Amino acid sequence: MSTDRLGYKEYKCRRCGWVHAAITREAMAERTDLAERYLRCFKCGAPSNTFVPAAPGDAPLGSTIQGVYVPGAWDDFFSDGPAVSDDFGDGIK
């Protein structure tokens, strides 16, 4: 199952392979005290702008993943406006 359909996108650190959930710039801005933390891997500290999309199975089912701002991760989603996925309705935009 694609994580896009669940309302988030998974990205993994290229250095250590740790999987994170991409958050929006707005979500990061809400926590100015932690903004710098949202720009790095929670495990090894690598910059989030080097992350790559995670593949199915990169994070074990049921695991908890931390939110990280990945530049560009949500740009295409918001350029056309958020859409309701088929999981939550009839696909009406």
C-alpha positions as CSV (number, residue, x, y, z in Angstrom):
1,M,0.0,0.0,0.0
2,S,1.3,3.5,-0.9
3,T,1.8,5.8,2.1
4,D,0.6,8.7,-0.1
5,R,-2.9,7.2,0.2
6,L,-2.7,7.3,4.0
7,G,-1.9,11.1,4.0
8,Y,1.8,10.9,4.5
9,K,4.9,10.0,2.5
10,E,7.8,7.9,3.7
11,Y,11.4,8.8,3.0
12,K,14.6,7.1,4.1
13,C,18.0,8.4,5.0
14,R,20.6,7.5,2.3
15,R,23.3,7.2,5.0
16,C,21.7,4.8,7.5
17,G,18.4,3.7,5.9
18,W,16.2,5.0,8.8
19,V,12.7,5.7,7.5
20,H,10.9,9.0,8.3
21,A,7.5,10.5,7.5
22,A,7.7,13.7,5.4
23,I,6.0,16.6,7.0
24,T,5.0,19.9,5.4
25,R,6.8,23.1,5.9
26,E,3.8,24.5,7.7
27,A,3.9,21.6,10.2
28,M,7.5,22.2,10.8
29,A,7.0,25.9,11.3
30,E,4.4,25.2,14.0
31,R,7.3,23.9,16.2
32,T,9.9,26.6,15.9
33,D,11.7,25.3,18.9
34,L,12.3,22.0,17.1
35,A,12.5,23.3,13.5
36,E,16.3,22.5,13.2
37,R,15.6,18.9,14.4
38,Y,13.1,18.3,11.5
39,L,15.8,18.9,9.0
40,R,18.0,15.9,9.9
41,C,17.8,12.1,10.3
42,F,16.7,11.2,13.8
43,K,19.2,8.3,13.9
44,C,22.4,9.5,12.3
45,G,21.9,13.3,11.8
46,A,22.2,13.3,8.0
47,P,20.5,16.2,6.3
48,S,16.9,15.5,5.1
49,N,17.5,17.1,1.7
50,T,19.5,13.9,0.9
51,F,16.7,11.5,1.7
52,V,15.1,9.3,-1.0
53,P,11.6,7.9,-1.2
54,A,11.2,4.7,0.9
55,A,10.1,1.5,-0.7
56,P,7.4,-0.8,0.6
57,G,9.0,-2.9,3.4
58,D,11.8,-0.4,4.3
59,A,10.1,0.2,7.6
60,P,8.7,-2.8,9.5
61,L,4.9,-2.9,9.6
62,G,3.6,-1.3,12.8
63,S,6.8,0.7,13.4
64,T,6.7,4.3,14.6
65,I,8.5,6.7,12.3
66,Q,9.5,10.3,13.1
67,G,8.4,13.3,11.1
68,V,11.0,15.2,9.1
69,Y,10.8,18.0,6.6
70,V,12.0,16.8,3.2
71,P,12.3,19.7,0.7
72,G,10.0,19.2,-2.2
73,A,8.2,16.1,-0.8
74,W,4.8,17.8,-0.7
75,D,5.3,20.4,-3.5
76,D,3.4,18.3,-6.1
77,F,0.6,17.5,-3.7
78,F,-0.2,21.1,-2.9
79,S,0.4,22.6,-6.3
80,D,-3.0,21.2,-7.4
81,G,-4.5,21.2,-4.0
82,P,-5.1,18.3,-1.7
83,A,-7.3,15.5,-3.1
84,V,-9.4,13.0,-1.2
85,S,-8.0,9.5,-1.9
86,D,-10.1,6.5,-2.9
87,D,-9.5,5.2,0.6
88,F,-11.5,8.0,2.2
89,G,-14.2,8.8,-0.4
90,D,-15.0,8.7,-4.0
91,G,-11.9,10.5,-5.2
92,I,-13.6,13.9,-5.4
93,K,-11.0,16.7,-5.5
